[in-house]
Amino acid sequence: MIQEITAENLDPDHFIEEKVKEIVDTVGDETAINALSGGVDSSTVTMLGHRALGDRLKTVFIENGIMREKESEQVVSLFKKLGVSVDVIDAKEAFFAALKGIRDPEEKREAVTQTFYKTVFGRIVKESRAKYLLQGTILTDVDETVAGIKRQHNVFEQLGIDPQEAFGYRILEPLIQLRKDGVRKIGKVLGLPEEIFTRIPFPGPALAARVIGEATPERIETVRQATAVIENLLKDTGAFQYMAILHEDRVTGMRRGKREFGQQIEVRCWDSIDARTAAPTRLSFDLLEKLAGELITVVPGIVSVTYHIAPKPPSTMEAV
């Protein structure tokens, strides 16, 4: 059983010192590798790993085709300023090939997991000869996976999966005792800028988790554009997380006096502390109208916009 360290009981300096020593003792003179997505967890573990290993930690950004708009350019630029070199790996074809024809939420998550760890990372690890993967799994990821709520892409040992046997390398998870509020405290002390350590959560399966039904390149592009609109308009709300969900069925709409079978975007915006429970943010109707107006105007094919109002539980923060 994982011993939780709550944000209230967390001593960031002591935690960092302890985890740096653990990483150094485990990796020894070998090389480690980690994937940076730009989210709070992966950014924090990147800084922690580089403090422990320096240049012996190879950091990569997997361009999987299902990230937010201009994500790789922004992440690489930001971490360059922090003294961390990031290699971008183009793996879009592999991910879309794995997702082709899949509609079931868990099957989509599993396709992203296997493509990431086995196909893409398996090759990168082999080429780099790294024996360790450093990743930012947190306690909420484990809880949701073990409870069967949803399979998080970065949880293995708690499901009886040996990463060494399955993928050929060991996985180190220095943040696994923390939840999101604790990780933010560690990231701040490690020198991450506020725009990173306060960044809203983003799912491991990326935008594939925000498309109901098959995650084709075209549908991913639609939800990517909607995500940019929503994140821009809701960034000053103080909410824990906000997102766009692209629904599967076509819906009847009207444009220029004629019927148009378009698409529907569901807006979700959450108030929470650690993601275990959450309540929909009480956005003003004026702001909701502004969101709807911009989504319908900016994102091609959108004729319907809804706002999610069910709490977690019984809902979850992501739709699939």
C-alpha positions, 0 to 999 in steps of 0.5 A: 500500500502506498503511504500518502503524503498530504500537501498539508504534511509535505515538507518540499525541501525534505521530500526533494532531498529524499527523492533525489537520493533515491533516484541517484541510488537506484540509477547509479551510473546508468542512464535514465529517460523521461517523457515530458508533456508540459503538464504539472506532473511530468514537468515536476518529475523532469526537474527532479530527475535533472537535479538528481542525474543532470545530463544522464537523464534524457528528456523527450517530448513525444509528438503523438498528434493528440496534444494541444495546439503548439504544445511541443514548441511551447514546452521545448522553449520553456524548458530550454530557458530552465536549462533542460534540453528536450528532444521532440520525437514525431510519433503521430503516425504510430498513435493514429494507426493504433487508435484507428477504428477504436470507439470504446473508452478503455480500448482507446486508453489501452491503445495509447498506453501500449503505443507509448510504452511499447512501440514508441518508448521501447524503440527510444529506450533501446536506442538510448540504452537507458534502463530506467524510465522516470515518470510522474505517476501520482496517487490519484492515478493509482486510486482511479485505476485500481478502483476500476474507475478508469485505466490511467495510462501510467499505472502498471505494478498496482495491476500486477504488470511488471514493466521490466518484463513487459517493456524492457525497462524499469519505471521510477515514480518519485511522485507516487505518494502525492496528489496534485496539490502536493506536486504543485508545491514540489514543482514551485520549490524546484524552480518551475515557473508559475505558468507550469506548476499552476497549470490545469491537469491534462489526461495521459491519453491527451485529446483522445480522452476528449473525443467520444467515439473514434479519435480520428485526426479530423475529430482530434483537430476539432477538439483541439480548436475547441480546447484552445477557445475554452482554455483562453476564455476560462483561464481567469476563473480560478477553476481546477480544470476545464475542457472541451468534449466532442460528442459522437452523434451529429446534431441538427442545427441551422445556419443561414436559414438551412438545416445543418447536421453539425457537431456538439461540444460539451464544456466541463469546468471543475472546482476541486483541490485534489481531483478526488471530488469535484463540483462544476464551477458556477460560471455566469450565464454571460460567460457561458454565452460567450463560450458558446458564441466563440465555439460556434464561430471559430470551430468549423462544424459546431452547432451545439454547445452544452455545459456539464453540471453533474458533480464528481462522483458520480461523474468523473472529470474527464468524459472517457 
